[in-house]
Amino acid sequence: MIEHIFIKNYKAFERENIPLDKHTLLIGSYHSGKTTVLEALDLFFNEVLRHDYIRDRDKDVVIEVHIDDERYRKVWSPPDYYPNFRKSIGNMFAINHIKYLYVPRVIHDPKLINDILTINMTERLDGTKQSRIAKVADYIDGILGNSNYPIFQVRADYKMAIEDDLDLERTDYTKLLSNITYQHLIIGIDNVEDNFNIDSLERITTYSYQTIYATNDADIVTHHEYYVAHLYKGDQSDDYEVIKKRLANHRKTYLLVEGKYDVNWFETALRLLHLDDAYTVIPCGGYGNITFVQEQLEKEGYKTIAITDGDAHFEHALKRDVIELYADVDFVNRKFHTDFKTLPKSKYAFFNAFTVKDDIVKNVLSRWAKHNLTKDHDFVRDVAALLKE
């Protein structure tokens, strides 16, 4: 499944990193980028490029996804924005079996049905077809058996001539999506509340490889145990309105943390401490927003506790500079080819040791925390101590 997406120079985002999970709800205010995430995936998997979405016509459009801890980057370069194979990263043919179905807010019924038809008709590329593709590569430089041009992507489109006005309803859309037979399908639905009943979402997610829903409906956010990706614009008031969609009741305590990559750490710790029913973890979009969010929630009568990284010197702060310094040193060395004997105490010394961007390190270690923390881990112990104070 897609664990992370990076979007550059496309529609709402100059550049943005967004962690995802098997079932994800994208929430955010108007123009925060919920639809952009879904359309960026449509560009990555289905080559649907909207030229009017390009922010800077002198720069590349970049979409990068992380699937099963591997990076896959596609780049479209000016002036014509054809795929730039030289700048792309990863063996794209290795993920050719993964298909993406984008369901926009305004659904054109024949297109949706034909997209589903195309997905259901997906076939493995057999050896005969691969050899015929390779033969085309032979023509480029006249060398038989040339392997300098690997297969990048294979797509086949199927279309039925649907002339009737179908006038499909909510139950019809649910039936269509829940009966797709293809195993490796990612479904992205924009404004899911407009075309689907809340109770029907479980039918769609039960057998799907991955689902990503954009929503403004607080009932969907509070009634489904999906991973929630907050998309903030940087305006405290607007971003707080997004946070309010997470507020289920006054019985819970809202655990305020700095950023999106902290969520897996804290949610896993709460689960190991058997406190996940008592707390909801809310990323505040940075240390500078925590105080504002806490003040607004407490004005409305909600119980909160804020936990920051150690370098923030907050009232409730972790013992280490940043949350990533709780990671396993052997995993860090193996994954990033570093040579730490022990992890440093300074976040600057830590992040300066990597050849990749900080967000990539944070994302990888966030996923590590989700699957590898234990109840006796230092991070979990520190969280337990802070919650008791």
C-alpha contacts under 8 A as a table, 3 or more apart, distances in Angstrom:
res1	aa1	res2	aa2	distance
1	M	21	D	7.67
1	M	22	K	6.55
1	M	67	I	5.44
1	M	68	D	6.40
1	M	209	Y	6.94
1	M	210	Q	6.34
2	I	5	I	7.37
2	I	20	L	6.57
2	I	21	D	7.07
2	I	22	K	7.67
2	I	65	V	6.36
2	I	66	H	5.61
2	I	67	I	4.63
2	I	68	D	7.20
2	I	210	Q	7.91
3	E	19	P	5.90
3	E	20	L	4.88
3	E	21	D	5.71
3	E	22	K	7.90
3	E	65	V	7.41
3	E	66	H	5.55
3	E	67	I	5.95
3	E	68	D	7.27
3	E	69	D	7.79
4	H	17	N	7.17
4	H	18	I	5.72
4	H	19	P	4.30
4	H	20	L	5.34
4	H	65	V	5.62
4	H	66	H	5.19
4	H	67	I	7.62
4	H	363	N	7.43
5	I	17	N	5.84
5	I	18	I	5.36
5	I	19	P	6.46
5	I	20	L	7.49
5	I	63	I	7.20
5	I	64	E	5.64
5	I	65	V	4.46
5	I	66	H	6.54
6	F	15	R	7.26
6	F	16	E	5.69
6	F	17	N	4.52
6	F	18	I	6.47
6	F	62	V	7.65
6	F	63	I	5.70
6	F	64	E	4.96
6	F	65	V	6.35
7	I	10	Y	6.74
7	I	13	F	6.61
7	I	14	E	7.65
7	I	15	R	5.52
7	I	16	E	5.37
7	I	17	N	6.62
7	I	37	V	7.83
7	I	40	A	7.15
7	I	61	V	7.86
7	I	62	V	5.89
7	I	63	I	4.85
7	I	64	E	6.66
8	K	13	F	6.17
8	K	14	E	5.32
8	K	15	R	4.14
8	K	16	E	6.53
8	K	60	D	7.81
8	K	61	V	5.70
8	K	62	V	4.98
8	K	63	I	6.52
9	N	13	F	5.95
9	N	14	E	4.57
9	N	15	R	6.18
9	N	54	I	6.02
9	N	55	R	5.33
9	N	56	D	6.49
9	N	59	K	7.34
9	N	60	D	6.94
9	N	61	V	5.20
9	N	62	V	6.94
10	Y	13	F	5.56
10	Y	14	E	6.57
10	Y	36	T	7.63
10	Y	40	A	7.70
10	Y	53	Y	5.61
10	Y	54	I	4.95
10	Y	55	R	5.76
10	Y	61	V	6.28
10	Y	62	V	7.93
11	K	14	E	7.79
11	K	33	G	7.87
11	K	36	T	6.30
11	K	53	Y	4.53
11	K	54	I	6.01
11	K	55	R	6.13
12	A	31	H	6.74
12	A	32	S	6.76
12	A	33	G	5.13
12	A	36	T	6.22
13	F	16	E	5.96
13	F	33	G	7.01
13	F	36	T	7.82
14	E	55	R	7.23
17	N	359	D	7.29
18	I	229	A	7.32
19	P	229	A	7.05
19	P	260	K	7.47
19	P	261	Y	7.45
19	P	363	N	7.06
20	L	23	H	7.78
20	L	24	T	6.10
20	L	227	Y	7.45
20	L	229	A	7.00
21	D	24	T	5.55
21	D	210	Q	7.82
21	D	227	Y	6.15
22	K	209	Y	7.36
22	K	210	Q	4.90
22	K	211	T	6.45
22	K	227	Y	7.93
23	H	205	T	7.38
23	H	210	Q	5.84
23	H	211	T	4.89
23	H	212	I	5.93
23	H	226	Y	5.43
23	H	227	Y	6.18
24	T	211	T	6.38
24	T	212	I	4.82
24	T	213	Y	6.23
24	T	226	Y	5.49
24	T	227	Y	4.70
24	T	228	V	5.69
24	T	229	A	6.79
25	L	212	I	6.01
25	L	213	Y	4.90
25	L	214	A	5.82
25	L	215	T	6.84
25	L	221	V	7.17
25	L	226	Y	6.43
25	L	227	Y	6.15
25	L	228	V	4.78
25	L	229	A	6.04
26	L	34	K	5.86
26	L	212	I	7.20
26	L	213	Y	5.96
26	L	214	A	4.56
26	L	215	T	6.26
26	L	228	V	6.12
26	L	229	A	4.98
26	L	230	H	6.27
26	L	231	L	7.10
27	I	34	K	6.71
27	I	214	A	6.21
27	I	215	T	5.74
27	I	216	N	6.27
27	I	228	V	7.10
27	I	229	A	6.29
27	I	230	H	5.27
27	I	231	L	6.12
27	I	242	V	6.75
28	G	32	S	5.54
28	G	33	G	7.51
28	G	34	K	6.71
28	G	216	N	7.27
28	G	230	H	5.95
28	G	231	L	4.86
28	G	232	Y	6.18
28	G	239	D	7.26
28	G	242	V	5.39
29	S	32	S	5.43
29	S	216	N	7.88
29	S	231	L	7.71
29	S	232	Y	7.45
29	S	233	K	7.77
29	S	238	D	6.38
29	S	239	D	6.90
29	S	241	E	7.47
29	S	242	V	6.12
30	Y	33	G	7.94
31	H	34	K	7.64
32	S	231	L	5.84
32	S	232	Y	6.16
32	S	233	K	5.64
33	G	36	T	4.84
33	G	37	V	6.35
33	G	231	L	6.78
34	K	37	V	5.53
34	K	38	L	6.98
34	K	190	D	7.80
34	K	214	A	5.72
34	K	231	L	7.12
35	T	38	L	5.26
35	T	39	E	6.17
35	T	190	D	6.19
35	T	214	A	6.84
36	T	39	E	5.01
36	T	40	A	5.82
37	V	40	A	5.11
37	V	41	L	6.44
38	L	41	L	5.27
38	L	42	D	6.45
38	L	102	Y	6.86
38	L	188	G	5.86
38	L	189	I	7.47
38	L	190	D	7.27
38	L	212	I	7.78
39	E	42	D	4.81
39	E	43	L	6.23
39	E	102	Y	7.49
40	A	43	L	4.98
40	A	44	F	6.19
40	A	63	I	6.77
41	L	44	F	4.89
41	L	45	F	6.04
41	L	46	N	7.88
41	L	63	I	7.88
41	L	100	Y	7.43
42	D	45	F	5.45
42	D	46	N	5.22
42	D	47	E	6.65
42	D	48	V	5.83
42	D	100	Y	6.86
42	D	101	L	7.62
42	D	102	Y	6.41
43	L	46	N	5.45
43	L	47	E	4.45
43	L	48	V	4.44
43	L	49	L	5.47
44	F	47	E	5.88
44	F	48	V	7.74
44	F	63	I	6.39
44	F	64	E	7.99
44	F	74	K	6.77
45	F	99	K	6.88
45	F	100	Y	6.27
46	N	100	Y	7.40
50	R	53	Y	5.44
50	R	54	I	7.34
51	H	54	I	5.55
52	D	55	R	7.95
54	I	57	R	6.33
54	I	61	V	7.13
56	D	59	K	5.64
57	R	60	D	7.85
57	R	78	P	6.57
57	R	79	P	7.13
58	D	78	P	6.11
58	D	79	P	7.17
59	K	77	S	6.82
59	K	78	P	6.46
60	D	75	V	6.49
60	D	76	W	5.63
60	D	77	S	4.57
60	D	78	P	6.35
60	D	81	Y	7.77
61	V	75	V	5.75
61	V	76	W	5.16
61	V	77	S	6.52
61	V	81	Y	7.95
62	V	73	R	7.06
62	V	74	K	5.94
62	V	75	V	4.67
62	V	76	W	6.59
63	I	73	R	5.85
63	I	74	K	5.49
63	I	75	V	6.64
64	E	71	R	6.99
64	E	72	Y	5.52
64	E	73	R	4.06
64	E	74	K	6.20
65	V	71	R	6.04
65	V	72	Y	5.40
65	V	73	R	6.47
66	H	69	D	5.82
66	H	70	E	5.33
66	H	71	R	4.65
66	H	72	Y	6.21
67	I	70	E	5.29
67	I	71	R	6.64
67	I	72	Y	7.61
69	D	364	V	7.57
70	E	90	G	7.74
71	R	89	I	6.98
71	R	90	G	6.12
72	Y	88	S	7.55
72	Y	89	I	5.35
72	Y	90	G	4.67
72	Y	91	N	7.23
72	Y	92	M	6.91
73	R	88	S	5.10
73	R	89	I	4.73
73	R	90	G	6.56
74	K	83	P	7.23
74	K	84	N	7.47
74	K	85	F	7.66
74	K	87	K	7.51
74	K	88	S	4.78
74	K	89	I	6.79
75	V	83	P	5.81
75	V	84	N	5.34
75	V	85	F	7.28
75	V	87	K	6.23
75	V	88	S	5.61
76	W	81	Y	4.75
76	W	82	Y	5.37
76	W	83	P	4.48
76	W	84	N	5.35
77	S	80	D	6.93
77	S	81	Y	4.51
77	S	82	Y	6.15
77	S	83	P	6.72
77	S	84	N	6.03
78	P	81	Y	4.77
78	P	82	Y	7.58
84	N	87	K	5.71
84	N	88	S	6.45
85	F	88	S	5.10
91	N	94	A	5.54
91	N	95	I	7.57
91	N	152	F	7.35
92	M	95	I	5.55
92	M	96	N	6.40
92	M	151	I	7.85
92	M	152	F	5.38
92	M	153	Q	6.33
93	F	96	N	4.84
93	F	151	I	6.10
93	F	152	F	5.39
93	F	153	Q	5.56
93	F	154	V	7.69
94	A	97	H	7.50
95	I	98	I	5.56
96	N	99	K	7.43
96	N	153	Q	6.18
96	N	154	V	6.79
97	H	124	R	7.78
97	H	184	H	6.72
98	I	184	H	5.09
98	I	185	L	6.00
98	I	186	I	7.38
99	K	119	I	6.93
99	K	184	H	6.33
99	K	185	L	4.93
99	K	186	I	6.13
100	Y	185	L	5.78
100	Y	186	I	4.73
100	Y	187	I	5.90
100	Y	188	G	7.43
101	L	115	D	7.12
101	L	116	I	7.59
101	L	185	L	7.25
101	L	186	I	6.27
101	L	187	I	4.93
101	L	188	G	6.17
102	Y	187	I	6.18
102	Y	188	G	4.87
102	Y	189	I	6.10
102	Y	190	D	7.99
103	V	107	I	6.70
103	V	112	L	7.30
103	V	187	I	7.63
103	V	188	G	6.07
103	V	189	I	4.70
103	V	190	D	6.25
104	P	107	I	5.78
104	P	189	I	6.12
104	P	190	D	5.06
104	P	191	N	7.65
105	R	189	I	7.49
105	R	190	D	5.16
105	R	191	N	5.60
105	R	192	V	7.37
105	R	194	D	6.96
105	R	195	N	7.55
107	I	112	L	7.16
108	H	111	K	5.54
108	H	112	L	6.32
109	D	112	L	5.15
109	D	113	I	6.25
109	D	166	L	6.87
109	D	167	D	7.67
109	D	168	L	7.15
110	P	113	I	5.20
110	P	114	N	6.13
110	P	162	I	6.05
110	P	166	L	7.97
111	K	114	N	5.09
111	K	115	D	5.98
112	L	115	D	5.08
112	L	116	I	6.26
113	I	116	I	5.11
113	I	117	L	6.14
113	I	176	L	7.98
114	N	117	L	4.77
114	N	118	T	6.11
114	N	158	Y	6.47
114	N	159	K	5.23
114	N	160	M	6.49
115	D	118	T	5.14
115	D	119	I	6.34
115	D	157	D	7.97
115	D	158	Y	7.74
115	D	159	K	8.00
116	I	119	I	5.07
116	I	120	N	6.11
116	I	180	I	7.13
117	L	120	N	5.17
117	L	121	M	6.14
117	L	158	Y	6.36
117	L	159	K	7.33
118	T	121	M	5.18
118	T	122	T	6.47
118	T	156	A	7.03
118	T	157	D	5.42
118	T	158	Y	4.96
118	T	159	K	7.46
119	I	122	T	5.36
119	I	182	Y	6.66
120	N	180	I	6.83
120	N	181	T	6.25
120	N	182	Y	5.57
121	M	158	Y	7.79
122	T	156	A	7.55
122	T	182	Y	7.94
125	L	129	K	6.31
125	L	130	Q	6.66
126	D	129	K	5.59
126	D	130	Q	6.35
127	G	130	Q	5.02
127	G	131	S	6.14
128	T	131	S	5.24
128	T	132	R	6.37
129	K	132	R	5.03
129	K	133	I	6.25
130	Q	133	I	5.03
130	Q	134	A	6.18
131	S	134	A	4.93
131	S	135	K	6.18
132	R	135	K	5.09
132	R	136	V	6.89
133	I	136	V	5.47
133	I	137	A	7.00
133	I	151	I	7.96
134	A	137	A	5.06
134	A	138	D	6.56
134	A	145	G	6.91
134	A	146	N	6.97
134	A	147	S	7.36
135	K	138	D	4.98
135	K	139	Y	6.91
135	K	144	L	7.52
135	K	145	G	7.30
136	V	139	Y	5.41
136	V	140	I	7.28
137	A	140	I	5.45
137	A	141	D	7.67
137	A	146	N	6.33
137	A	147	S	7.71
137	A	149	Y	6.46
138	D	141	D	6.12
138	D	142	G	5.17
138	D	143	I	5.31
138	D	144	L	5.28
138	D	145	G	6.56
138	D	146	N	5.65
139	Y	142	G	5.15
139	Y	143	I	7.54
140	I	143	I	8.00
143	I	146	N	5.61
146	N	149	Y	7.31
147	S	150	P	6.14
151	I	154	V	7.62
168	L	172	D	5.76
168	L	173	Y	6.98
169	E	172	D	5.19
169	E	173	Y	6.48
169	E	195	N	7.63
170	R	173	Y	5.28
170	R	174	T	6.38
170	R	195	N	5.37
170	R	196	F	5.09
170	R	197	N	6.70
171	T	174	T	5.15
171	T	175	K	6.16
171	T	196	F	7.32
171	T	197	N	7.84
172	D	175	K	5.06
172	D	176	L	6.14
173	Y	176	L	5.10
173	Y	177	L	6.26
173	Y	195	N	7.46
173	Y	196	F	7.13
174	T	177	L	5.35
174	T	178	S	5.91
174	T	196	F	6.71
174	T	200	S	6.61
174	T	201	L	7.87
174	T	203	R	7.52
174	T	204	I	6.83
175	K	178	S	5.28
175	K	179	N	6.06
176	L	179	N	5.57
176	L	180	I	6.73
177	L	180	I	5.56
177	L	204	I	6.16
178	S	203	R	5.87
178	S	204	I	4.60
178	S	205	T	7.78
178	S	207	Y	7.59
182	Y	185	L	6.20
183	Q	207	Y	7.91
183	Q	208	S	7.03
183	Q	209	Y	6.57
184	H	208	S	7.37
184	H	209	Y	5.28
185	L	208	S	6.16
185	L	209	Y	5.28
185	L	210	Q	6.71
186	I	208	S	6.87
186	I	209	Y	5.76
186	I	210	Q	4.68
186	I	211	T	5.65
186	I	212	I	7.69
187	I	208	S	7.60
187	I	210	Q	6.39
187	I	211	T	4.79
187	I	212	I	6.21
188	G	211	T	5.95
188	G	212	I	4.73
188	G	213	Y	5.77
188	G	214	A	7.90
189	I	192	V	5.58
189	I	212	I	6.47
189	I	213	Y	4.93
189	I	214	A	6.29
190	D	213	Y	6.11
190	D	214	A	4.87
190	D	215	T	6.95
191	N	194	D	5.77
191	N	195	N	7.78
191	N	213	Y	7.27
191	N	214	A	5.22
191	N	215	T	4.80
191	N	216	N	6.95
192	V	195	N	5.95
192	V	196	F	5.90
192	V	213	Y	6.19
192	V	214	A	6.25
192	V	215	T	5.82
193	E	196	F	5.46
193	E	197	N	6.53
193	E	198	I	6.86
193	E	215	T	6.64
193	E	216	N	7.84
193	E	217	D	6.70
196	F	200	S	6.77
196	F	201	L	7.45
197	N	200	S	5.31
197	N	201	L	7.11
198	I	201	L	5.83
198	I	220	I	6.30
199	D	202	E	6.73
200	S	203	R	5.46
200	S	204	I	6.97
201	L	204	I	5.26
201	L	205	T	6.32
202	E	205	T	5.13
202	E	206	T	5.87
203	R	206	T	5.50
203	R	207	Y	7.84
204	I	207	Y	6.87
204	I	208	S	6.66
205	T	208	S	5.15
205	T	209	Y	7.98
205	T	210	Q	7.32
205	T	211	T	6.39
208	S	211	T	6.81
215	T	220	I	7.66
217	D	220	I	5.53
217	D	221	V	6.66
217	D	245	K	7.55
218	A	221	V	5.02
218	A	222	T	6.14
218	A	245	K	4.67
218	A	246	R	6.95
219	D	222	T	5.28
219	D	223	H	5.81
220	I	223	H	5.34
220	I	224	H	6.02
221	V	224	H	6.04
221	V	226	Y	7.87
221	V	228	V	7.58
221	V	245	K	6.65
221	V	246	R	6.35
222	T	225	E	7.69
222	T	245	K	7.44
222	T	246	R	6.05
222	T	247	L	7.29
222	T	248	A	5.70
229	A	260	K	7.53
230	H	242	V	7.55
230	H	243	I	7.98
230	H	260	K	7.57
230	H	283	P	7.59
232	Y	235	D	7.61
232	Y	239	D	5.58
232	Y	285	G	6.80
233	K	238	D	7.65
233	K	239	D	6.73
234	G	239	D	6.94
234	G	285	G	7.82
235	D	238	D	5.45
235	D	239	D	5.89
236	Q	239	D	5.12
236	Q	240	Y	5.95
236	Q	289	N	7.12
236	Q	292	F	7.76
237	S	240	Y	5.14
237	S	241	E	6.49
238	D	241	E	5.21
238	D	242	V	6.73
239	D	242	V	5.09
239	D	243	I	6.50
240	Y	243	I	4.92
240	Y	244	K	6.30
240	Y	293	V	6.63
241	E	244	K	5.16
241	E	245	K	7.07
242	V	245	K	5.61
242	V	246	R	7.76
243	I	246	R	5.61
243	I	247	L	7.41
243	I	282	I	7.39
244	K	247	L	5.33
245	K	248	A	7.86
246	R	282	I	7.98
247	L	250	H	7.89
248	A	252	K	7.88
249	N	252	K	6.29
250	H	253	T	7.59
250	H	301	G	7.21
250	H	302	Y	5.54
250	H	303	K	7.14
251	R	278	A	7.75
252	K	277	D	7.74
252	K	278	A	5.23
252	K	279	Y	5.53
252	K	280	T	7.03
252	K	302	Y	7.94
252	K	303	K	7.05
253	T	278	A	6.25
253	T	279	Y	4.85
253	T	280	T	6.54
253	T	302	Y	7.14
253	T	303	K	4.85
253	T	304	T	5.26
253	T	305	I	7.24
254	Y	279	Y	5.56
254	Y	280	T	4.97
254	Y	281	V	6.04
254	Y	282	I	6.78
254	Y	302	Y	7.58
254	Y	303	K	6.24
254	Y	304	T	4.66
254	Y	305	I	6.43
255	L	279	Y	6.25
255	L	280	T	5.86
255	L	281	V	4.73
255	L	282	I	6.04
255	L	304	T	5.88
255	L	305	I	5.14
255	L	306	A	5.78
255	L	307	I	7.32
256	L	281	V	6.07
256	L	282	I	5.02
256	L	283	P	6.01
256	L	284	C	6.57
256	L	290	I	6.77
256	L	294	Q	7.60
256	L	304	T	7.06
256	L	305	I	6.13
256	L	306	A	4.50
256	L	307	I	6.30
257	V	262	D	6.75
257	V	263	V	7.49
257	V	281	V	7.12
257	V	282	I	6.15
257	V	283	P	4.92
257	V	284	C	6.14
257	V	287	Y	7.86
257	V	290	I	7.30
257	V	306	A	6.08
257	V	307	I	5.57
257	V	308	T	5.97
258	E	262	D	6.94
258	E	283	P	5.47
258	E	284	C	5.39
258	E	285	G	5.97
258	E	286	G	4.55
258	E	287	Y	5.03
258	E	289	N	7.98
258	E	290	I	6.90
258	E	307	I	7.80
258	E	308	T	6.12
258	E	309	D	7.74
259	G	262	D	5.54
259	G	263	V	7.33
259	G	283	P	4.95
259	G	284	C	6.13
259	G	285	G	5.17
259	G	286	G	5.38
259	G	287	Y	7.80
260	K	263	V	5.74
260	K	283	P	5.55
260	K	285	G	7.16
261	Y	264	N	6.71
261	Y	265	W	7.83
261	Y	362	K	6.19
261	Y	363	N	6.07
261	Y	366	S	5.73
262	D	265	W	5.41
262	D	266	F	6.47
262	D	283	P	7.41
262	D	323	I	7.22
262	D	366	S	6.83
263	V	266	F	5.38
263	V	267	E	5.93
263	V	281	V	6.52
263	V	282	I	7.42
263	V	283	P	6.75
263	V	366	S	7.87
264	N	267	E	5.23
264	N	268	T	5.89
264	N	366	S	5.77
264	N	367	R	6.92
264	N	369	A	6.58
264	N	370	K	5.34
265	W	268	T	5.46
265	W	269	A	6.25
265	W	366	S	6.32
265	W	369	A	5.50
265	W	370	K	6.21
266	F	269	A	4.99
266	F	270	L	6.11
266	F	281	V	7.08
266	F	383	V	7.90
267	E	270	L	5.14
267	E	271	R	6.21
267	E	276	D	6.96
267	E	281	V	6.65
268	T	271	R	5.08
268	T	272	L	6.22
268	T	369	A	7.35
268	T	370	K	5.69
268	T	373	L	7.18
269	A	272	L	5.14
269	A	273	L	6.17
269	A	373	L	7.35
269	A	374	T	7.95
269	A	375	K	7.41
269	A	379	F	7.76
269	A	380	V	5.20
269	A	383	V	7.29
270	L	273	L	5.01
270	L	274	H	6.01
270	L	275	L	4.90
270	L	276	D	4.91
270	L	279	Y	7.70
271	R	274	H	4.93
271	R	275	L	5.91
271	R	276	D	5.02
272	L	275	L	7.66
272	L	374	T	6.97
272	L	375	K	5.63
272	L	380	V	7.90
273	L	276	D	7.74
273	L	375	K	6.90
273	L	380	V	7.88
273	L	384	A	7.48
274	H	277	D	7.61
275	L	278	A	5.31
275	L	279	Y	6.54
276	D	279	Y	5.49
276	D	280	T	7.19
277	D	280	T	7.75
283	P	286	G	7.70
284	C	287	Y	7.35
284	C	289	N	5.82
284	C	290	I	5.73
284	C	293	V	7.13
285	G	288	G	8.00
285	G	289	N	6.44
286	G	289	N	5.76
286	G	290	I	7.06
287	Y	290	I	5.56
287	Y	308	T	7.08
287	Y	312	A	7.51
288	G	291	T	7.03
288	G	292	F	7.98
289	N	292	F	5.39
289	N	293	V	6.19
290	I	293	V	5.21
290	I	294	Q	6.03
290	I	306	A	7.12
291	T	294	Q	5.11
291	T	295	E	6.11
292	F	295	E	5.23
292	F	296	Q	6.26
293	V	296	Q	5.23
293	V	297	L	6.15
294	Q	297	L	5.25
294	Q	298	E	6.10
294	Q	304	T	6.58
294	Q	305	I	7.85
294	Q	306	A	7.51
295	E	298	E	5.28
295	E	299	K	6.17
296	Q	299	K	5.14
296	Q	300	E	6.61
297	L	300	E	5.24
297	L	301	G	6.51
297	L	302	Y	5.35
297	L	303	K	7.47
297	L	304	T	7.41
298	E	301	G	4.89
298	E	302	Y	5.03
298	E	303	K	6.36
298	E	304	T	7.11
299	K	302	Y	7.48
305	I	316	H	7.99
305	I	387	L	7.97
306	A	316	H	6.42
307	I	314	F	7.54
307	I	315	E	7.98
307	I	316	H	5.05
307	I	317	A	5.25
307	I	318	L	6.99
307	I	386	L	7.96
308	T	312	A	6.38
308	T	313	H	7.88
308	T	314	F	6.36
308	T	316	H	6.62
308	T	317	A	4.76
308	T	318	L	6.32
309	D	312	A	5.77
309	D	313	H	7.75
309	D	317	A	5.58
309	D	318	L	5.26
309	D	319	K	7.72
309	D	320	R	6.84
309	D	321	D	5.75
309	D	322	V	4.88
309	D	323	I	6.14
310	G	313	H	5.79
310	G	314	F	7.53
310	G	317	A	5.04
310	G	318	L	4.65
310	G	319	K	5.34
310	G	320	R	5.00
310	G	321	D	4.31
310	G	322	V	6.08
311	D	320	R	7.43
311	D	321	D	4.65
311	D	322	V	6.80
312	A	317	A	7.20
312	A	321	D	7.99
313	H	316	H	7.98
313	H	317	A	6.25
314	F	317	A	5.29
316	H	386	L	6.46
317	A	386	L	7.89
318	L	321	D	7.40
318	L	322	V	7.78
318	L	323	I	7.62
318	L	382	D	6.78
318	L	383	V	7.59
319	K	382	D	7.38
320	R	323	I	6.78
320	R	325	L	6.50
320	R	326	Y	7.49
320	R	345	K	6.95
321	D	325	L	7.13
321	D	345	K	6.75
321	D	346	S	6.33
321	D	347	K	5.93
322	V	325	L	5.80
322	V	347	K	6.28
323	I	326	Y	5.85
323	I	327	A	7.96
324	E	327	A	5.59
324	E	362	K	6.73
324	E	365	L	6.60
324	E	366	S	7.91
325	L	343	L	6.45
325	L	344	P	7.50
325	L	345	K	7.42
325	L	347	K	7.54
325	L	350	F	7.83
326	Y	378	D	7.12
326	Y	379	F	6.13
327	A	331	F	7.71
327	A	332	V	7.25
327	A	365	L	6.78
327	A	368	W	7.93
327	A	369	A	7.36
328	D	331	F	5.38
328	D	332	V	6.31
329	V	332	V	5.05
329	V	333	N	6.16
329	V	340	F	6.81
329	V	341	K	7.48
329	V	342	T	6.19
329	V	343	L	6.08
330	D	333	N	5.20
330	D	334	R	6.08
331	F	334	R	5.12
331	F	335	K	5.90
332	V	335	K	5.26
332	V	336	F	5.85
332	V	337	H	7.58
332	V	338	T	7.02
333	N	336	F	5.50
333	N	337	H	5.00
333	N	338	T	4.48
333	N	339	D	5.70
333	N	340	F	6.60
334	R	337	H	5.48
334	R	338	T	7.26
336	F	354	F	6.91
338	T	353	A	6.93
338	T	354	F	7.13
340	F	343	L	5.97
340	F	344	P	7.96
343	L	350	F	7.06
344	P	347	K	7.35
344	P	349	A	6.42
344	P	350	F	5.96
345	K	349	A	7.81
345	K	350	F	7.84
346	S	349	A	5.35
346	S	350	F	6.34
347	K	350	F	4.92
347	K	351	F	6.14
348	Y	351	F	5.45
348	Y	352	N	5.89
349	A	352	N	5.34
349	A	353	A	6.54
350	F	353	A	5.66
350	F	354	F	7.71
351	F	354	F	5.79
351	F	358	D	6.50
352	N	355	T	7.95
354	F	357	K	7.47
356	V	360	I	6.62
356	V	361	V	7.21
357	K	360	I	5.50
357	K	361	V	6.74
358	D	361	V	5.15
358	D	362	K	6.16
359	D	362	K	4.99
359	D	363	N	5.97
360	I	363	N	5.12
360	I	364	V	6.14
361	V	364	V	5.31
361	V	365	L	6.14
362	K	365	L	5.27
362	K	366	S	5.91
363	N	366	S	5.01
363	N	367	R	6.41
364	V	367	R	5.33
364	V	368	W	6.27
365	L	368	W	4.73
365	L	369	A	6.08
366	S	369	A	5.16
366	S	370	K	6.42
367	R	370	K	5.06
367	R	371	H	6.67
368	W	371	H	5.53
368	W	372	N	5.80
368	W	373	L	7.89
369	A	372	N	5.24
369	A	373	L	5.32
370	K	373	L	6.64
373	L	377	H	6.26
373	L	380	V	7.59
374	T	377	H	5.26
374	T	380	V	7.32
375	K	380	V	6.00
375	K	381	R	7.26
376	D	380	V	6.67
376	D	381	R	6.39
377	H	380	V	5.39
377	H	381	R	6.26
378	D	381	R	5.08
378	D	382	D	6.09
379	F	382	D	5.10
379	F	383	V	6.22
380	V	383	V	5.14
380	V	384	A	6.15
381	R	384	A	5.09
381	R	385	A	6.25
382	D	385	A	5.11
382	D	386	L	6.23
383	V	386	L	5.10
383	V	387	L	6.17
384	A	387	L	5.25
384	A	388	K	6.40
385	A	388	K	5.25
385	A	389	E	6.59
386	L	389	E	5.34
